[in-house]
Amino acid sequence: MIRAVLIDDESDSLFMLKDLLRAHCPDVQVVGEAGGVAGGVNEIERTRPDLLFLDIDLDTGNGFELLDQLHSREIHVIFVTAHDDHALRAFQYSAVDYLLKPVAGTELRKAVDKLAGRHGEAQKNVHLELLLQNIRTLKSSEQKMAIPTLNGLDFVFLKDILRCESSGSYTNILLSDGKAILSSRAIREYEELLPEDLFLRVHNSHIVNLNRIKRYEKGRGGYIVMEDDSTVEVAIRRREEFLKKVLK
């Protein structure tokens, strides 16, 4: 049985979440609930749950302040929020689970099922520490991303990603220090996830860090020379968008 605490300042949201858990997640036992930061910290310290469902906006602060006040972060966290702004991108970068309100029962079940694939207290901590670091860092270039590999996760600064190169259903992440990481995500997922102010897909097989370009050579579509002197072809249909980005 998974022991859970629910924290939300809206009583209707708490009621609905408990109802959804009963219907879709009978293996989750709600052992406590609270509506604010102080009450939430006390409830977590009192019950020592396995799982925390946490809203971002609370009457007396926010969910990130609550996490900062915990003596121990050895807990799985699923954020339940109405937000769809930069905070959600920080969750994605950090590989932390979140649910958008109104919560759907099937999505709730999926989020709980992911816990079975998480191993050890250390992994709980690294996800939350990375999330809090990303939330505190407003500049996307200073944020870190969790890159899934066949062996686990690699954590890298976005600014250190030189380019991404498609490799079938995988993606090679090339870093500025010469290191390469083979990610189990497809390149289309990185196109959606990476911030568009820093990265651009210039070819079906390539995404480049715009801040790491050394020069552009003209041609049919032309090609880019990166800081490490590697070259990346620019697809003809993507050339106009690329030139607009680098010349603005």
Secondary structure by P-SEA (a helix, b strand, c coil): ccccccccccaaaaaaaaaaaaacccccccccccccaaaaaaaaaaccccccccccccccccaaaaaaacccccbbbbbbcccccaaaaaaaaaccccccccccaaaaaaaaaaccccccaaaaaaaaaaaaaaaaccccccbbbbbbcccbbbbbbcccccbbbbcccbbbbbccccccccccccaaaaaacccccccccccccccccccccccccccccbbbbccccbbbbbcccaaaaaaaaaac
